Amino acid sequence: MKLIGIFLTMIPSVMTGQTGTLIVLNKSDHTAAFFDISTHKLVATVPTGIAPHEVAVSPDGMAAVVANYGTGPAPGSSLTVIDVPGMRKVRDIDLGQYRRPHGVAWLSGSVIIVTVEANKAVLIVDVESGKLLKVIATGQNVSHMVVPSRDRTKAFVANIGSGTCTVVDLAEGKVLKNLETGAGAEGIDLSPDGTEVWVSNREASTVSVINTKGLSVVATLECRAFPIRVKFTPDGKHVLVSNARSGDVAVFDARERKEVRRVSMEFTRVNEADQRLFGDRFGTSPVPVGILVEPQGKLAFVANTQADVVTVIDLSAWKVAGRLRTGKEPDGMGYSGEILVGK
C-alpha cells in the first residue's frame, strides 16, 4: 500500500458530514485510489492489473472487482478483487480466453457480470470461487458497458462499434433484442425506478432513452459534444452526461427529457495529454469521462482523465465544489459506505 497526497482547490461545505469511500481507477498507473470522503483525503493506492477501466462494489460495500482492460497489443484478461475496508488486493481472477474485460456490475451474492469486448460477449462470474458461470454472446462490436435491470433478470449492454444496446436474458443466457441507438453507443445507466435505460452515443452526440418494459427506443436527445458516460441522480429527477470534447457535464431533466444546464469542468488537460489513450483528439479539454453520484445525491464525482483530477460537483448549486488529485488517467469509480480500517 502506498500513501499519497491530496489536491483540493477548496474544502466545500457540502462535503462536510459526508461519509464513505470513493474508489478511483488510474488507467495508466494500474492502481485503484482510495479517498476517504469524510476527510477529503486520498489515503492509499492498491495495485490492480494492467489498465483498469471499470470497477463494481458489492452491495454490502466490502469488496470491489476491477476489470483489467490491458493496453495496445496486450489485451487484458483478468479481474482484480479488492478488500475495500482493508484497502488491499485479495487476488486476481484469470478469465483465460476472454479478453478486454471492461464494464462490470454486481448481480447478487458473489456473482457479477462483466463485458469482454474482444469476444463480443458478457460473462457471469462467481467472485468468491473465481469460476466462470456463463458466457452470453452479444454478437455486437465492442460490448463496452453494462447495467442490470432492478430485478436482475436482464442486462443492458452498450456496444460502441455497433451503435446498439443489447438486451440479455440472464436466466436463459440469451439475447432478447439488439436496439439501434446511435454511433458509438458507450455510456449506460438505469433509472432508479427501473423503467428507463439511457445510452450515450458518443459519435452521434445523442442520448437514447429505452423503455425497459417494451424494449424500445422511445426518445433520442441531442447532447454535444462526444457524450461518453451517463448517470442518474438517486431521486431519478436528473441525468448527468459527461462530454469529452466540450469538457463539461450536461444535466437533463429526466421527466421532461431535455437538457437544462451545463456544468463546465473549469480545467484544462495536462501538457503530455497527446501521449495518452485519447491523444490530442479533444484539444485542451480535461476529458470528463467516469461519473459517480454518491447515495445521498448531494455530490457528483467526475473523472477528468486528461487532467489527472476528479472534479466534485455540488448538485444543489450545480457548481464545481472542489477537485481531488488522482493518479494518471482516472476513469472508472466506485462507492462504498464502509469505514477504511486499513488507513
Residue pairs with C-beta under 8 A, 6 or more apart in sequence:
1 44
1 45
1 46
1 87
1 88
1 342
2 44
2 45
3 43
3 44
4 33
4 42
4 43
4 44
4 45
4 327
5 42
5 325
6 40
6 41
6 42
6 324
6 325
7 309
7 323
7 324
7 325
8 40
8 322
8 323
8 324
8 325
9 322
9 323
10 321
10 322
11 40
11 322
12 312
12 314
12 321
12 322
14 298
14 299
14 314
14 316
14 317
14 321
15 37
15 40
15 299
15 312
15 321
15 322
17 38
18 37
18 38
18 294
18 296
18 298
18 299
19 37
19 38
19 337
20 37
20 38
20 294
20 295
20 335
20 336
20 337
20 338
21 34
21 35
21 36
21 37
21 61
21 84
21 335
21 336
21 337
21 338
21 340
22 34
22 35
22 37
22 292
22 294
22 301
22 310
22 324
22 333
22 334
22 335
23 32
23 33
23 34
23 35
23 55
23 57
23 64
23 82
23 84
23 333
23 334
23 335
23 336
24 32
24 33
24 35
24 301
24 303
24 310
24 324
24 326
24 327
24 330
24 332
24 333
25 31
25 32
25 33
25 48
25 52
25 53
25 54
25 55
25 66
25 330
25 331
25 332
25 333
26 32
26 33
26 45
26 52
26 326
26 327
26 328
26 329
26 330
27 51
27 52
27 53
27 69
27 277
27 305
27 328
27 329
27 330
27 331
28 51
28 276
28 277
28 327
28 328
28 329
29 45
29 327
29 328
29 329
30 47
30 48
30 49
30 50
30 51
30 52
31 45
31 46
31 47
31 48
31 52
31 327
32 45
32 46
32 48
32 52
32 55
32 64
32 66
32 80
32 82
33 42
33 44
33 45
33 326
33 327
33 330
34 42
34 43
34 44
34 45
34 46
34 87
34 340
34 343
35 41
35 42
35 43
35 324
36 43
36 340
36 343
37 294
40 322
40 324
42 324
42 325
42 326
43 87
43 340
43 343
44 87
44 340
44 342
44 343
45 327
46 82
46 87
46 88
46 89
47 80
47 89
48 66
48 68
48 80
48 82
48 89
49 66
49 68
49 70
49 76
49 78
49 79
49 80
49 92
50 68
50 69
50 70
50 71
50 74
50 76
51 68
51 69
51 70
51 71
51 76
52 66
52 67
52 68
52 69
52 80
52 332
53 67
53 68
53 69
53 102
53 331
53 332
54 66
54 67
54 102
54 103
54 104
54 145
54 331
54 332
55 64
55 65
55 66
55 67
55 104
55 332
55 333
55 334
56 64
56 65
56 104
56 105
56 106
56 112
56 334
57 63
57 64
57 84
57 106
57 334
57 335
57 336
58 64
58 65
58 106
58 110
59 106
60 338
61 84
61 336
61 337
61 338
62 83
62 84
62 85
62 336
62 338
63 81
63 82
63 83
63 84
63 90
63 127
64 81
64 82
64 84
64 334
64 336
65 79
65 80
65 81
65 82
65 104
65 106
65 112
65 114
65 127
66 79
66 80
66 81
66 82
66 104
66 332
67 76
67 79
67 101
67 102
67 103
67 104
67 114
67 332
68 76
68 77
68 78
68 79
68 80
68 92
68 101
69 75
69 76
69 100
69 101
69 102
70 76
70 77
70 99
70 100
75 99
75 100
75 118
76 99
76 100
76 101
77 94
77 95
77 96
77 97
77 98
77 99
77 101
78 92
78 93
78 94
78 95
78 101
79 92
79 93
79 95
79 101
79 104
79 114
79 125
79 127
80 89
80 91
80 92
80 93
81 89
81 90
81 91
81 92
81 93
81 127
82 88
82 89
82 90
83 89
83 90
83 342
84 336
84 338
84 340
85 336
85 338
85 339
85 340
85 341
85 342
86 341
86 342
87 340
87 342
87 343
88 342
91 130
93 125
93 127
93 130
94 130
95 101
95 116
95 123
95 125
95 132
96 132
97 119
98 116
98 118
98 119
98 121
98 123
98 132
98 135
99 116
99 117
99 118
99 119
100 116
100 117
100 118
100 119
101 114
101 115
101 116
101 117
101 123
102 114
102 115
102 116
102 117
102 143
102 144
102 145
103 114
103 115
103 143
103 144
103 145
103 146
103 157
103 158
103 188
104 112
104 113
104 114
104 115
104 146
105 112
105 113
105 114
105 146
105 147
105 148
105 155
106 112
107 113
107 124
107 148
107 152
107 170
108 152
110 126
110 127
110 128
110 129
111 124
111 125
111 126
111 127
111 133
112 124
112 125
112 127
113 122
113 123
113 124
113 125
113 146
113 148
113 155
113 170
114 122
114 123
114 125
114 146
115 121
115 122
115 123
115 143
115 144
115 145
115 146
115 157
116 122
116 123
116 143
117 142
117 143
117 144
119 135
119 137
120 137
120 138
120 139
120 140
120 141
120 143
121 135
121 136
121 137
121 138
121 143
122 135
122 136
122 138
122 143
122 146
122 155
122 157
122 168
123 132
123 134
123 135
123 136
124 132
124 133
124 134
124 135
124 136
124 170
125 131
125 132
125 133
126 133
134 173
135 173
136 168
136 170
136 173
136 174
136 175
137 175
138 157
138 159
138 166
138 168
138 175
138 178
139 166
139 175
139 178
140 157
140 159
140 161
140 162
140 164
140 166
140 178
141 159
141 160
141 161
141 162
142 159
142 160
142 161
142 162
143 157
143 158
143 159
143 166
144 157
144 158
144 159
144 160
144 185
144 186
145 157
145 158
145 186
145 187
145 188
146 155
146 156
146 157
146 158
146 188
147 155
147 156
147 188
147 189
147 190
147 197
148 154
148 155
148 156
148 170
148 190
149 155
149 156
149 190
149 194
149 212
150 190
150 194
151 194
152 170
153 169
153 170
153 171
154 167
154 168
154 169
154 170
154 176
154 212
155 167
155 168
155 170
156 165
156 166
156 167
156 168
156 188
156 190
156 197
156 199
156 210
156 212
157 165
157 166
157 167
157 168
157 188
158 165
158 181
158 185
158 186
158 187
158 188
158 199
158 200
159 165
159 166
159 185
160 184
160 185
160 186
160 202
162 178
162 185
163 180
163 181
163 182
163 183
163 184
163 185
163 201
163 203
163 204
164 178
164 179
164 180
164 181
164 185
165 178
165 179
165 181
165 185
165 188
165 197
165 199
165 208
165 210
166 175
166 177
166 178
166 179
167 175
167 176
167 177
167 178
167 179
167 215
168 174
168 175
168 176
169 175
169 176
176 215
177 215
179 208
179 210
179 215
179 216
179 217
180 217
181 199
181 201
181 206
181 208
181 210
181 217
181 220
182 199
182 201
182 203
182 204
182 206
182 208
182 220
183 201
183 202
183 203
183 204
184 201
184 202
184 203
184 204
185 199
185 200
185 201
185 202
185 208
186 199
186 200
186 201
186 202
186 228
186 229
187 199
187 200
187 202
187 227
187 228
187 229
187 230
187 241
187 242
188 197
188 198
188 199
188 200
188 230
189 197
189 198
189 230
189 231
189 232
189 239
190 196
190 197
190 212
190 232
191 197
191 198
191 232
191 236
191 254
192 232
192 234
192 235
192 236
193 236
194 212
195 211
195 212
195 213
196 209
196 210
196 211
196 212
196 254
197 209
197 210
197 212
198 207
198 208
198 209
198 210
198 230
198 232
198 239
199 207
199 208
199 210
199 230
200 206
200 207
200 223
200 227
200 228
200 229
200 230
200 241
201 207
201 208
201 227
202 226
202 227
202 228
202 244
203 226
205 222
205 223
205 224
205 225
205 226
205 227
206 220
206 221
206 222
206 223
206 227
207 220
207 221
207 223
207 227
207 230
207 239
207 241
207 252
208 217
208 219
208 220
208 221
209 217
209 218
209 219
209 220
209 221
209 257
210 216
210 217
210 218
211 217
211 218
219 257
221 252
221 257
221 258
221 259
222 259
223 241
223 243
223 250
223 252
223 259
224 243
224 245
224 246
225 243
225 244
225 245
225 246
226 243
226 244
226 245
226 246
226 282
227 241
227 242
227 243
227 244
227 250
228 242
228 243
228 244
228 288
228 289
229 241
229 242
229 288
229 289
229 290
229 291
230 239
230 240
230 241
230 291
231 239
231 240
231 241
231 291
231 292
231 293
231 300
232 238
232 239
232 240
232 254
232 293
233 239
233 240
233 293
233 297
233 300
233 315
234 293
234 295
234 296
234 297
235 297
236 254
237 253
237 254
237 255
238 251
238 252
238 253
238 254
238 260
238 315
239 251
239 252
239 254
240 249
240 250
240 251
240 252
240 291
240 293
240 300
241 249
241 250
241 251
241 252
242 249
242 288
242 289
242 290
242 291
242 302
243 249
243 250
243 288
244 278
244 282
244 285
244 287
244 288
244 289
245 282
245 283
245 285
246 262
246 285
247 264
247 265
247 267
247 282
247 284
247 285
247 286
247 287
247 288
248 262
248 263
248 264
248 265
248 288
249 262
249 263
249 265
249 288
249 291
249 300
249 302
249 313
250 259
250 261
250 262
251 259
251 260
251 261
251 262
251 263
251 318
252 258
252 259
252 260
253 259
253 260
261 318
263 313
263 318
263 319
263 320
264 320
265 285
265 286
265 288
265 302
265 304
265 307
265 311
265 320
266 311
266 320
267 286
267 304
267 307
267 309
267 311
267 323
268 284
268 285
268 286
268 307
269 282
269 283
269 284
269 285
269 286
269 287
269 306
269 307
270 306
270 307
270 308
273 279
273 280
273 287
273 306
274 280
276 305
276 306
276 329
277 305
277 329
278 287
278 305
278 306
282 306
285 306
286 304
286 305
286 306
286 307
286 309
286 311
287 304
287 305
287 306
287 307
288 302
288 303
288 304
288 305
288 311
289 302
289 303
289 304
289 305
289 331
290 302
290 303
290 305
290 330
290 331
290 332
290 333
291 300
291 301
291 302
291 303
291 333
292 300
292 301
292 333
292 334
292 335
293 299
293 300
293 301
293 315
294 300
294 301
294 335
295 335
295 337
297 315
298 314
298 315
298 316
299 312
299 313
299 314
299 315
299 321
300 312
300 313
300 315
301 310
301 311
301 312
301 313
301 324
301 333
302 310
302 311
302 312
302 313
303 310
303 326
303 330
303 331
303 332
303 333
304 310
304 311
304 330
305 329
305 330
305 331
306 329
308 325
308 326
308 327
308 328
308 329
308 330
309 323
309 324
309 325
309 326
309 330
310 323
310 324
310 326
310 330
310 333
311 320
311 322
311 323
312 320
312 321
312 322
312 323
312 324
313 319
313 320
313 321
314 320
314 321
